[in-house]
C-alpha cells in the first residue's frame, strides 16, 4: 500500500471501516462466539477483520 497514491489508501481504509460497521450484527457476533468459544468486544473486531480479509469477491 505504501507505493499507492494517498487517495487510494484513504479509499481502501474507508471501505474497511464501512465493512466493519456493516458487519457489526448480533447474528455475526453469535457466530463468532460459537466459533471461538466466547467473544469479547476486541475479539469480535478481530473476527470481523479476519472475515473481511478472507473474503474474495466472485468474478
Secondary structure as UniProt FT lines:
FT   TURN            2..3
FT   HELIX           6..22
FT   HELIX           26..36
FT   HELIX           41..54
//
